[in-house]
Amino acid sequence: MGFDQYHEPPEELTQKVRTFARMVTSLIEEAEAISWYEQRMSVEKDPQAKAIMKNAQGEEFKHFGMNLEFLLRQKKDWRAELKEILFTTGDIVKAASAARRRWIEADPATSGSAQSLSRAISSSGQTSRMMRVPSGPAKAGSEASSISASRRPMGSSDGRKAVSAGEK
């Protein structure tokens, strides 16, 4: 069974990049599963069923953490930036903005245009968030595969498109 998780021809990607793509996909799927359990628990009346769902959600959260750790071990600069955001106190957005500024200033390869863009985004107080929605019927398969398939941007083989949060 083939998967449309790549945005470039798979035969042109290194094994390391293909593994990275699989781990990103796994991270997304774990986050979705966590959300599904949260939704199910919010409407479940039976205490035993709710306890089982909570336990299952905890397993998904552990898997999410393992996937994230794997990715951060591959991308040292991501780890450095997230260290200034995760497990801290105070305003999360301010911590993220400060971490981004320090990261850009510390990277001599960063161009002036990237610095200008980062400053413009930070000073506007807005972030750009993309949400992907299906434009056609979901693929047959598991709940996870049908939801994950809806996250592909326009131009992918399944014809789905990306829209900004304001275009819902």
Helices and strands as residue ranges (DSSP letters): G 10-12, H 15-43, H 47-74, H 76-83, H 92-106, H 112-124, E 130-133, H 143-149, E 161-164, G 165-167
